Amino acid sequence: QVQLVESGGDLVQPGGSLRLSCAASGFTFSSYAMSWYRQAPGKERELVAVITNTGGSTNYADSVKGRFTVSRDNAKNTVYLQMNRLKPEDTAVYYCNAKRHLYDFWGQGTQVTVSS
């Protein structure tokens, strides 16, 4: 069955870095655009970063541009989110998403907390 398993969330101090991973299985990973979303307490889920199926194009929310980098390894069926210069407002549950046409898959999320 389809699985998206996020990992790498942690408690980190402001200014620190984390790398999130999302391991995919059960579908043809290389055919899907992959995205990272996040949801903070009391807020709506928001799109953080998108990467095309080949990795040739990426897009970011304005709030993370220049700090976050999305990448993928189609040989490992894994997408990554490198997060640098983290801020307290980056605190959220981060979700991995796979999308292609009518197909839309979600992971269970991983908690990122930025606090001193």
CYANA upper distance limits for C-alpha pairs under 8 A (distance plus 0.5 A):
  1 GLN  CA     25 SER  CA      8.01
  1 GLN  CA     26 GLY  CA      5.48
  1 GLN  CA     27 PHE  CA      8.48
  2 VAL  CA     24 ALA  CA      8.05
  2 VAL  CA     25 SER  CA      6.20
  2 VAL  CA     26 GLY  CA      4.67
  2 VAL  CA     27 PHE  CA      6.65
  2 VAL  CA    105 PHE  CA      8.13
  3 GLN  CA     23 ALA  CA      8.34
  3 GLN  CA     24 ALA  CA      6.15
  3 GLN  CA     25 SER  CA      5.70
  3 GLN  CA     26 GLY  CA      6.74
  3 GLN  CA    107 GLY  CA      7.48
  4 LEU  CA     22 CYS  CA      6.68
  4 LEU  CA     23 ALA  CA      6.14
  4 LEU  CA     24 ALA  CA      5.14
  4 LEU  CA     25 SER  CA      7.20
  4 LEU  CA     96 CYS  CA      7.39
  4 LEU  CA     97 ASN  CA      8.26
  4 LEU  CA    105 PHE  CA      8.10
  4 LEU  CA    106 TRP  CA      6.88
  4 LEU  CA    107 GLY  CA      5.03
  4 LEU  CA    108 GLN  CA      7.99
  5 VAL  CA     21 SER  CA      8.49
  5 VAL  CA     22 CYS  CA      5.77
  5 VAL  CA     23 ALA  CA      5.68
  5 VAL  CA     24 ALA  CA      7.09
  5 VAL  CA     96 CYS  CA      8.37
  5 VAL  CA    107 GLY  CA      6.08
  5 VAL  CA    108 GLN  CA      7.30
  5 VAL  CA    109 GLY  CA      8.22
  6 GLU  CA     20 LEU  CA      7.47
  6 GLU  CA     21 SER  CA      6.03
  6 GLU  CA     22 CYS  CA      4.74
  6 GLU  CA     23 ALA  CA      7.02
  6 GLU  CA     95 TYR  CA      7.65
  6 GLU  CA     96 CYS  CA      7.19
  6 GLU  CA    107 GLY  CA      6.99
  6 GLU  CA    108 GLN  CA      7.56
  6 GLU  CA    109 GLY  CA      6.43
  6 GLU  CA    110 THR  CA      6.41
  7 SER  CA     20 LEU  CA      6.26
  7 SER  CA     21 SER  CA      5.79
  7 SER  CA     22 CYS  CA      6.92
  7 SER  CA    110 THR  CA      6.52
  8 GLY  CA     18 LEU  CA      7.57
  8 GLY  CA     19 ARG  CA      6.53
  8 GLY  CA     20 LEU  CA      5.06
  8 GLY  CA     21 SER  CA      6.71
  8 GLY  CA    110 THR  CA      7.67
  9 GLY  CA     18 LEU  CA      7.83
  9 GLY  CA     19 ARG  CA      8.31
  9 GLY  CA     20 LEU  CA      6.85
  9 GLY  CA    110 THR  CA      5.72
  9 GLY  CA    111 GLN  CA      5.52
  9 GLY  CA    112 VAL  CA      5.28
  9 GLY  CA    113 THR  CA      8.32
 10 ASP  CA     18 LEU  CA      8.25
 10 ASP  CA    111 GLN  CA      6.90
 10 ASP  CA    112 VAL  CA      5.66
 10 ASP  CA    113 THR  CA      6.73
 11 LEU  CA    112 VAL  CA      6.66
 11 LEU  CA    113 THR  CA      5.18
 11 LEU  CA    114 VAL  CA      6.39
 11 LEU  CA    115 SER  CA      7.57
 12 VAL  CA     16 GLY  CA      6.61
 12 VAL  CA     17 SER  CA      7.85
 12 VAL  CA     18 LEU  CA      8.29
 12 VAL  CA    112 VAL  CA      8.30
 12 VAL  CA    113 THR  CA      6.75
 12 VAL  CA    114 VAL  CA      5.49
 12 VAL  CA    115 SER  CA      6.76
 12 VAL  CA    116 SER  CA      8.10
 13 GLN  CA     86 LEU  CA      8.16
 13 GLN  CA    114 VAL  CA      5.91
 13 GLN  CA    115 SER  CA      5.54
 13 GLN  CA    116 SER  CA      5.50
 14 PRO  CA     85 ARG  CA      7.47
 14 PRO  CA     86 LEU  CA      5.87
 14 PRO  CA     87 LYS  CA      5.59
 14 PRO  CA     88 PRO  CA      6.82
 14 PRO  CA    114 VAL  CA      6.24
 14 PRO  CA    115 SER  CA      6.51
 14 PRO  CA    116 SER  CA      7.02
 15 GLY  CA     84 ASN  CA      7.58
 15 GLY  CA     85 ARG  CA      4.64
 15 GLY  CA     86 LEU  CA      5.37
 15 GLY  CA     87 LYS  CA      6.89
 16 GLY  CA     84 ASN  CA      6.70
 16 GLY  CA     85 ARG  CA      5.93
 16 GLY  CA     86 LEU  CA      5.97
 17 SER  CA     82 GLN  CA      8.02
 17 SER  CA     83 MET  CA      5.92
 17 SER  CA     84 ASN  CA      4.90
 17 SER  CA     85 ARG  CA      6.66
 17 SER  CA     86 LEU  CA      6.68
 18 LEU  CA     82 GLN  CA      6.65
 18 LEU  CA     83 MET  CA      5.73
 18 LEU  CA     84 ASN  CA      7.22
 19 ARG  CA     80 TYR  CA      7.31
 19 ARG  CA     81 LEU  CA      6.08
 19 ARG  CA     82 GLN  CA      4.91
 19 ARG  CA     83 MET  CA      6.44
 20 LEU  CA     80 TYR  CA      6.01
 20 LEU  CA     81 LEU  CA      5.49
 20 LEU  CA     82 GLN  CA      6.92
 20 LEU  CA     83 MET  CA      8.39
 21 SER  CA     78 THR  CA      7.23
 21 SER  CA     79 VAL  CA      6.36
 21 SER  CA     80 TYR  CA      5.04
 21 SER  CA     81 LEU  CA      7.04
 22 CYS  CA     78 THR  CA      5.94
 22 CYS  CA     79 VAL  CA      5.73
 22 CYS  CA     80 TYR  CA      6.80
 22 CYS  CA     96 CYS  CA      6.83
 23 ALA  CA     76 LYS  CA      8.41
 23 ALA  CA     77 ASN  CA      6.54
 23 ALA  CA     78 THR  CA      5.06
 23 ALA  CA     79 VAL  CA      7.30
 24 ALA  CA     29 PHE  CA      7.32
 24 ALA  CA     77 ASN  CA      5.90
 24 ALA  CA     78 THR  CA      6.49
 25 SER  CA     29 PHE  CA      7.89
 25 SER  CA     77 ASN  CA      7.59
 28 THR  CA     32 TYR  CA      7.72
 29 PHE  CA     53 ASN  CA      8.28
 29 PHE  CA     74 ASN  CA      7.27
 29 PHE  CA     77 ASN  CA      6.33
 30 SER  CA     53 ASN  CA      5.95
 30 SER  CA     54 THR  CA      7.22
 30 SER  CA     74 ASN  CA      6.11
 30 SER  CA     77 ASN  CA      7.98
 31 SER  CA     53 ASN  CA      5.94
 31 SER  CA     54 THR  CA      8.38
 31 SER  CA    100 ARG  CA      7.89
 32 TYR  CA     52 THR  CA      7.72
 32 TYR  CA     53 ASN  CA      5.45
 32 TYR  CA     98 ALA  CA      6.44
 32 TYR  CA     99 LYS  CA      6.08
 32 TYR  CA    100 ARG  CA      5.81
 33 ALA  CA     50 VAL  CA      7.68
 33 ALA  CA     51 ILE  CA      6.33
 33 ALA  CA     52 THR  CA      4.97
 33 ALA  CA     53 ASN  CA      4.98
 33 ALA  CA     98 ALA  CA      6.44
 33 ALA  CA     99 LYS  CA      6.03
 33 ALA  CA    100 ARG  CA      7.05
 34 MET  CA     50 VAL  CA      6.32
 34 MET  CA     51 ILE  CA      5.93
 34 MET  CA     52 THR  CA      7.02
 34 MET  CA     53 ASN  CA      7.45
 34 MET  CA     79 VAL  CA      7.73
 34 MET  CA     96 CYS  CA      7.80
 34 MET  CA     97 ASN  CA      6.18
 34 MET  CA     98 ALA  CA      5.23
 34 MET  CA     99 LYS  CA      6.97
 35 SER  CA     47 LEU  CA      7.94
 35 SER  CA     48 VAL  CA      7.92
 35 SER  CA     49 ALA  CA      6.05
 35 SER  CA     50 VAL  CA      4.77
 35 SER  CA     51 ILE  CA      6.79
 35 SER  CA     96 CYS  CA      6.40
 35 SER  CA     97 ASN  CA      5.53
 35 SER  CA     98 ALA  CA      6.98
 36 TRP  CA     47 LEU  CA      6.85
 36 TRP  CA     48 VAL  CA      5.93
 36 TRP  CA     49 ALA  CA      5.76
 36 TRP  CA     50 VAL  CA      7.02
 36 TRP  CA     81 LEU  CA      8.09
 36 TRP  CA     94 TYR  CA      7.26
 36 TRP  CA     95 TYR  CA      6.13
 36 TRP  CA     96 CYS  CA      5.30
 36 TRP  CA     97 ASN  CA      6.66
 37 TYR  CA     45 ARG  CA      7.03
 37 TYR  CA     46 GLU  CA      5.91
 37 TYR  CA     47 LEU  CA      4.90
 37 TYR  CA     48 VAL  CA      5.54
 37 TYR  CA     49 ALA  CA      7.58
 37 TYR  CA     94 TYR  CA      6.19
 37 TYR  CA     95 TYR  CA      5.56
 37 TYR  CA     96 CYS  CA      6.94
 37 TYR  CA     97 ASN  CA      7.92
 38 ARG  CA     45 ARG  CA      5.99
 38 ARG  CA     46 GLU  CA      5.96
 38 ARG  CA     47 LEU  CA      7.10
 38 ARG  CA     48 VAL  CA      7.17
 38 ARG  CA     92 ALA  CA      6.32
 38 ARG  CA     93 VAL  CA      5.93
 38 ARG  CA     94 TYR  CA      4.77
 38 ARG  CA     95 TYR  CA      6.34
 39 GLN  CA     43 LYS  CA      6.78
 39 GLN  CA     44 GLU  CA      6.48
 39 GLN  CA     45 ARG  CA      4.81
 39 GLN  CA     46 GLU  CA      6.80
 39 GLN  CA     92 ALA  CA      5.68
 39 GLN  CA     93 VAL  CA      5.82
 39 GLN  CA     94 TYR  CA      7.11
 40 ALA  CA     44 GLU  CA      7.79
 40 ALA  CA     45 ARG  CA      7.87
 40 ALA  CA     91 THR  CA      6.94
 40 ALA  CA     92 ALA  CA      4.70
 40 ALA  CA     93 VAL  CA      6.86
 41 PRO  CA     92 ALA  CA      7.58
 47 LEU  CA     60 TYR  CA      8.44
 47 LEU  CA     61 ALA  CA      7.17
 48 VAL  CA     60 TYR  CA      6.25
 48 VAL  CA     61 ALA  CA      5.63
 48 VAL  CA     64 VAL  CA      7.65
 49 ALA  CA     58 THR  CA      7.64
 49 ALA  CA     59 ASN  CA      6.07
 49 ALA  CA     60 TYR  CA      4.90
 49 ALA  CA     61 ALA  CA      6.83
 49 ALA  CA     69 THR  CA      8.43
 49 ALA  CA     70 VAL  CA      6.98
 50 VAL  CA     58 THR  CA      5.94
 50 VAL  CA     59 ASN  CA      5.71
 50 VAL  CA     60 TYR  CA      7.07
 50 VAL  CA     70 VAL  CA      7.65
 51 ILE  CA     55 GLY  CA      6.15
 51 ILE  CA     56 GLY  CA      7.99
 51 ILE  CA     57 SER  CA      6.29
 51 ILE  CA     58 THR  CA      4.93
 51 ILE  CA     59 ASN  CA      7.20
 51 ILE  CA     70 VAL  CA      7.21
 51 ILE  CA     71 SER  CA      7.47
 51 ILE  CA     72 ARG  CA      8.32
 52 THR  CA     56 GLY  CA      6.75
 52 THR  CA     57 SER  CA      6.04
 52 THR  CA     58 THR  CA      7.02
 54 THR  CA     74 ASN  CA      8.44
 55 GLY  CA     71 SER  CA      7.27
 55 GLY  CA     72 ARG  CA      6.92
 58 THR  CA     70 VAL  CA      7.72
 60 TYR  CA     64 VAL  CA      7.11
 60 TYR  CA     65 LYS  CA      6.31
 61 ALA  CA     65 LYS  CA      6.81
 64 VAL  CA     68 PHE  CA      6.12
 67 ARG  CA     83 MET  CA      6.62
 67 ARG  CA     84 ASN  CA      5.62
 67 ARG  CA     85 ARG  CA      6.65
 67 ARG  CA     86 LEU  CA      8.23
 68 PHE  CA     81 LEU  CA      7.23
 68 PHE  CA     82 GLN  CA      5.97
 68 PHE  CA     83 MET  CA      4.98
 68 PHE  CA     84 ASN  CA      6.52
 69 THR  CA     81 LEU  CA      6.18
 69 THR  CA     82 GLN  CA      5.53
 69 THR  CA     83 MET  CA      7.12
 70 VAL  CA     79 VAL  CA      7.85
 70 VAL  CA     80 TYR  CA      6.14
 70 VAL  CA     81 LEU  CA      5.08
 70 VAL  CA     82 GLN  CA      6.85
 71 SER  CA     79 VAL  CA      6.32
 71 SER  CA     80 TYR  CA      5.74
 71 SER  CA     81 LEU  CA      7.09
 72 ARG  CA     77 ASN  CA      8.22
 72 ARG  CA     78 THR  CA      6.28
 72 ARG  CA     79 VAL  CA      4.64
 72 ARG  CA     80 TYR  CA      6.39
 73 ASP  CA     77 ASN  CA      6.54
 73 ASP  CA     78 THR  CA      5.94
 73 ASP  CA     79 VAL  CA      6.82
 74 ASN  CA     78 THR  CA      6.99
 86 LEU  CA     90 ASP  CA      6.98
 86 LEU  CA    114 VAL  CA      7.26
 87 LYS  CA     91 THR  CA      8.10
 87 LYS  CA    114 VAL  CA      6.65
 88 PRO  CA    113 THR  CA      7.86
 88 PRO  CA    114 VAL  CA      5.20
 88 PRO  CA    115 SER  CA      6.35
 89 GLU  CA    114 VAL  CA      8.06
 90 ASP  CA    112 VAL  CA      8.06
 90 ASP  CA    113 THR  CA      7.95
 90 ASP  CA    114 VAL  CA      7.19
 91 THR  CA    111 GLN  CA      8.30
 91 THR  CA    112 VAL  CA      5.90
 91 THR  CA    113 THR  CA      5.06
 91 THR  CA    114 VAL  CA      5.93
 92 ALA  CA    111 GLN  CA      6.58
 92 ALA  CA    112 VAL  CA      6.03
 92 ALA  CA    113 THR  CA      7.10
 93 VAL  CA    109 GLY  CA      6.30
 93 VAL  CA    110 THR  CA      5.87
 93 VAL  CA    111 GLN  CA      4.88
 93 VAL  CA    112 VAL  CA      6.51
 94 TYR  CA    109 GLY  CA      5.72
 94 TYR  CA    110 THR  CA      5.78
 94 TYR  CA    111 GLN  CA      6.74
 94 TYR  CA    112 VAL  CA      7.51
 95 TYR  CA    106 TRP  CA      7.46
 95 TYR  CA    107 GLY  CA      6.35
 95 TYR  CA    108 GLN  CA      7.13
 95 TYR  CA    109 GLY  CA      4.90
 95 TYR  CA    110 THR  CA      7.18
 96 CYS  CA    106 TRP  CA      6.38
 96 CYS  CA    107 GLY  CA      5.82
 96 CYS  CA    108 GLN  CA      8.48
 96 CYS  CA    109 GLY  CA      7.45
 97 ASN  CA    104 ASP  CA      7.59
 97 ASN  CA    105 PHE  CA      6.08
 97 ASN  CA    106 TRP  CA      5.20
 97 ASN  CA    107 GLY  CA      7.07
 98 ALA  CA    103 TYR  CA      8.32
 98 ALA  CA    104 ASP  CA      6.21
 98 ALA  CA    105 PHE  CA      5.57
 98 ALA  CA    106 TRP  CA      7.13
 99 LYS  CA    103 TYR  CA      6.10
 99 LYS  CA    104 ASP  CA      5.04
 99 LYS  CA    105 PHE  CA      6.99
100 ARG  CA    104 ASP  CA      7.17
